[in-house]
Amino acid sequence: MQQSQRCEYNHALEYAVREANRLNLQLLVVFGLTDRYPEANLRHYTFLLEGLQETQKTLARRGIKLVVQLGNPPQIALSHCREQAALLVCDRGYLRHQKAWRREVAAKADVPVVQIESDVILPIEEVSEKAEFTARTIRTKILKHLERYLSSLDMEKIDRPSLDYPIDGVNLDDIEKVLVSLPVDRQVSPVSRFFRGGTSRAKKLFHHFLQHRLSRYEDHHNQPQTDDTSTMSPYLHFGQISPIYLALQIKKATGVPESAKAAYLEELIVRRELAVNFVFYNPAYDSFAGIPDWARNTLTTHKKDKRPYIYTKQQLESGRTHDPYWNAAMNEMKVTGFMHNYMRMYWGKKVLEWSASPEEAYDTLVSINNKYLVDGRDPNSYTGVGWIFGLHDRPWKERPIFGKVRTMVAAGLERKCDINAYLKKVEKRMAV
């Protein structure tokens, strides 16, 4: 268990349970905890361990032992293959290092290795065998197969409990003690008061969203002054909640306009799985080289255009630009570990406008995004940054600096939302 960090709606786990029962063997669940996870800091590790603590307890109630061990994840997995294992089942990840870990395990394991997909709704290769250009091109392919995969998943009883399996790992009863022992980046503080990790916390937040906010989602999902979003992205990123579970809950919600359900499912399924498609098929998903040719060419053409302002990465991180709307977005990210999606778009477009070059802007966006957002370092994050530079978009009217890449301006925020109410919302959260 490395990516799908949950006890329920976990296809890799349920496959392993069935195989353990078939072979009349115990099932051991192992998580490799590395203190060198790419770009992770104290904020990310805290959320991760909060979720693993709960998952360990819920698995124990099923009679299944979860052991968390310090070390390189593929080496941890391989070490257990040599201890009388009959089969190794792994979940699936889509980023470069996640794929490399699983290739290493498959190449070196002494036992059969089965990879089970459980953090998207539809298997990535079945939807498409190439990088898709836009949401429009992938939507039809997704809808063609959606009903086949959008179904509930029952939890099967384990025949031979493994709680007495003689192996120890990290004690998750005291997360603070574990965190103190890890030599991780401590510059960014945890945000448990806003987002606490764990499946039960995700479900509580989501059911509140279903009852009180979903009916307004279609009208408000681009209104940053409201809180009418589900805030599920951190939990999806860490695999603490299943997208299938969320989709099924949306579909069966009552007293909600069908258009509101459709708007949410578009983001959860089409847009999210388009993001996975992007990082899976584009090896340069985290660099300026990974954006479409037309966008890279037009930005390069306008690279020498005069910028009205130029800020360094350090100046941007301090949240003290001339733009109060941008500053509020930066502060929301730093304080809460989250940013409303509409403000993420504006925030990114302005970094492109205020950087000395588009390449510098790209690197700055990825770095800050991954540092402060709980859901950073995710396919959605890299796709979101790419969109700032023209990914999954079309050419627009040519303008200075941006060329044919879409722009966003402060006047647009003032026209389309109550941006002053957003400023007050962020001020209140900074005071918590």
SULPE-V610728 format. One record per run of one state. SS is the DSSP state (hx for helix, st for strand, lp for the rest). FROM is the first residue (numbers start at 1). TO is the last residue. If there is no record, write none. Layout:
ss=SS from=FROM to=TO
ss=SS from=FROM to=TO
//
This chain:
ss=lp from=1 to=10
ss=hx from=11 to=23
ss=lp from=24 to=27
ss=st from=28 to=33
ss=lp from=34 to=40
ss=st from=41 to=41
ss=hx from=42 to=61
ss=lp from=62 to=64
ss=st from=65 to=70
ss=lp from=71 to=72
ss=hx from=73 to=81
ss=lp from=82 to=86
ss=st from=87 to=90
ss=lp from=91 to=95
ss=hx from=96 to=108
ss=lp from=109 to=111
ss=st from=112 to=115
ss=lp from=116 to=123
ss=hx from=124 to=127
ss=lp from=128 to=134
ss=hx from=135 to=149
ss=lp from=150 to=174
ss=hx from=175 to=181
ss=lp from=182 to=184
ss=st from=185 to=185
ss=lp from=186 to=198
ss=hx from=199 to=212
ss=lp from=213 to=213
ss=hx from=214 to=220
ss=lp from=221 to=232
ss=hx from=233 to=237
ss=lp from=238 to=242
ss=hx from=243 to=252
ss=lp from=253 to=257
ss=hx from=258 to=281
ss=lp from=282 to=287
ss=hx from=288 to=290
ss=lp from=291 to=292
ss=hx from=293 to=301
ss=lp from=302 to=312
ss=hx from=313 to=317
ss=lp from=318 to=323
ss=hx from=324 to=336
ss=lp from=337 to=340
ss=hx from=341 to=354
ss=lp from=355 to=357
ss=hx from=358 to=372
ss=lp from=373 to=378
ss=hx from=379 to=388
ss=lp from=389 to=398
ss=st from=399 to=399
ss=lp from=400 to=402
ss=st from=403 to=403
ss=lp from=404 to=409
ss=hx from=410 to=416
ss=lp from=417 to=418
ss=hx from=419 to=430
ss=lp from=431 to=432
//
